[in-house]
Amino acid sequence: MTRAQLEHIIRAAGAIADVGRLVIIGSQAILGSNPDSPPELLVSMEADVYPPDDTDLADLIDGSIGEDSFFHETFGYYAHGVGPETAVLPKNWVSRLISIRNQNTKNFEGLCLSPMDLAVSKLLAGREKDCTFVKNMIRLKMVTLESLEAVSGELDGDLRSRLLSSLKDL
C-alpha cells in the first residue's frame, strides 16, 4: 500500500461513516510517520481502521470498502474495520498519534500509530510476520530497542514482561 492509497481509504471511510477522524492501526499506520516507507513495510493491502468516537461504525466501513468488496476489487486494497481492542498498546499511545489530513483525504483525518506504538503492538501480537516487521523497523532506524524498552513502562505486568521477552529475541 502507498501513502496515496491510505489517503484514499481515509477519504472513503470517513465519507462512508460520516466521521471526521479515523484511527489507523496495523502495519500501514507506518505511512503516517514515513510516507515513503520501503517496500518491505508496505506488503499489506489492508488498512485497519476505526472511528474513535463511534467504533460501531467500523462494521459499516468493513462492509462497504472491506475485503472482497467492490472497492477492493476495483482498487486492489481495502479498509478492514476493526475495534480499538484489536491492538494492545502502551498507555500513552493516543498522545503519540500522527495525523494525516490533507487535500487527498478531503480533510478527513487519519490518526496513525507512531512507529514505537506500532512496533509494541506488533511484538505483543507475536506472529512471525509481526516480528519480521519490527526487525525491519529497527534495521531501518524507525525505532530502537532502547525506545521500545523505555515504553514498556507504560504496560502493565504481564504485557510488560511479554514485550521485554520479545525484545530479547530480536
Secondary structure, DSSP 8 states (H G I E B T S, - for coil): --HHHHHHHHHHHHHHHT-SEEEEESGGGHHHH-TT--GGG----EEEEE-TT-GGGHHHHHHHHSTTSHHHHHHS-EEEE--GGGS---TTGGGG-EEE-SGGGTT-EEEE--HHHHHHHHHHH--HHHHHHHHHHHHTTSS-HHHHHHHGGGS-HHHHHHHHHHHHT-
